[in-house]
């Protein structure tokens, strides 16, 4: 009787194991199968930016990595547990709250390519990131205006603005925010606009120079909703349906600025803040954008 009971217990354990294995295999098959949706997740990394783009064919791009290693936790929730690769990592500019978690991303994931602005920072975190990129042997690119990255059929990531390395006003301290890459993600007739921490002056210049290309269904609001970005002119030109603000709760900067929120409301945007909602995920079927 004892042997029979042990046999039945082991048989039950084996059955559960096979069931779990089968479920895992089918989950992997389901994930790897092409989808009709482009998914963009604005990860909840506190006071910083980290955005995961997943094309319908499952190609992935990570724009920025937040201020610390919390980005790895958020990626673990946004990606399948067995997925340990990212096709492209982009650093919008080299401030801590945008690249702080990227060295750990390169530690935990296989990264095929890395793209950044021409700006070279002197910080420890920036130098650490550069070493990780080298160690990974990832393709290393400097962003240039007009560069297009094809993520899949009908899915294009285009660099709209990539300013050269420049000193600040009157030869002062270099302005990292002004070096922010601006990229436009399009999927059929839907568009997303990612602006890093670009100051208002350069947002307005871009909108004036590229009035049709800045129009977007979804805007990643620059500089966490600070008053130094997002003029009414720029927002009116973009005219987003959704405006996402990546921002930490009770942050010491007072982001987002009430005036920025008022401007967003005045152009008809629905504002979504990570401090209130956690990770914000929007999907596009190429025609409309929604949750």
Secondary structure by P-SEA (a helix, b strand, c coil): caaaaaaaaaaaaaaaaaaaaaaaaaaaaaaacccccccccccccccbbbbbbbccccbbbbcccccccaaaaaaaaacccccccccbbbccccccccccaaaaaaacccccbbbbcccccccaaaaaaaaaaaaaccccccccccbbbbccccbbbbbccccccccccccccccccccbbbbbbbccccbbbbbccccaaaaaaaaaaccccccccccccccccccccccaaaaaaacccbbbbbcccccccccccaaaaaaaaaacccccccccccbbbbbbccccccc
